[in-house]
């Protein structure tokens, strides 16, 4: 093992690792610990004070305390200062199909710190079961003659019950039940929800996991059913913050329809003012509630990262959500904090879009009056698609930034849980 002299602390958050074979090493799925050792040693420093030549003095005037003080003033303790930085860079490598790659070597990677190439002094491949094998070699058999099941993989399932609707959550709950039935003796699972009302700490008790899943249900902060006009968080941001006239006009036509504003030509101006006022009030309310929902979800994700970071072995999270928006600057900073905490805690985050293969219902939602024109119907449908794409961006970035897997546009949630929850 060699060392690299380096002055000052290493800023790990600016370290980047890339493979010669792949464009993005962090977006790929075998955990490859790459250890970089920086060492700086300051040699022994001893500074002796230069004493003036002693002057002759009568022996009778010499005092023992004075001599001891004088000797101490000329001698200082020798100090050694050693500054060693051991930086563990865990790399998850996947191919274009998302499959794990485990045959790479140290020569396949390049490591940079502040754009300066560094030397990888130690390289090791980590595979499932290695930690258990080590533990079992040093552990004793129990009275039944069976070796204990040493926990190796801790996985936290986070269900976004704030943003999931009932149908999507029910399907995700069934698929999660199927996957939890396949847990290995070395796995420990926990269940969390963004609402905070459904929680189970890490356990291998499948009965408790089953009961906790049954308690999951949609718990939105804002009730959008029956809103008039029907304005989503995405449209509210367009109207209030981006002053999108197209979105505002579509909302006004929706308000005229759902409020049943009908009258003579002389009354049209007054009806238009009523519709505009309803759009302003509803979009302002939805903007505030949508921001609150996103903030609560991000706060829970950060708390779960802190919780799982305390666990030994491999640590991963699975976020089950349709996604959500973070248009405000402070929300974007909180989202970046989640990624930063996960990277520093070596927590891999995988995400599953529980919407599956998303499609807009032709003609709109039958539970509310339809738009007044074909044009407004097309505009609202396009905004629904745009909103769904924007909402799942956060799921994609959480997975790609932490080495996890992003599962979306697929209704086979059983396969989805297998892909995002299995140990790479």
Protein Blocks (a to p, Z undefined) as FASTA:
>chain_A
ZZdddedjddfklgccddfkbmblmlmcbdcddddddddddddddddddddddddddfkl
pcfklmmmmmmmmpccddddddddddddddddddfkopacfkbcfklpccdeehiacddf
bdcdddehklmmmmmmmpccdfkopacdddfbdcdddddfklpcfklmmmmmmmmmmmmm
mpcfkbccddddfklpaccdddfbfklmmmmmmmgccddfbdcehpacdddfklmmmmmm
nopaklmmmmmmmmmmmnopacdfklmmmmmmmmmmmmmmmmmmmmmmmmmmmmmmmmmm
mmmmmmmmmpgcjdddddddebiadfbfklmmmmmmmmmmmmmnopacddddfklpaddd
ehiafkbccdfbfklmmmmmmmmmmmmmmmmmmmmmmmmmnopacdehiablmlmmmmmm
pcZZ
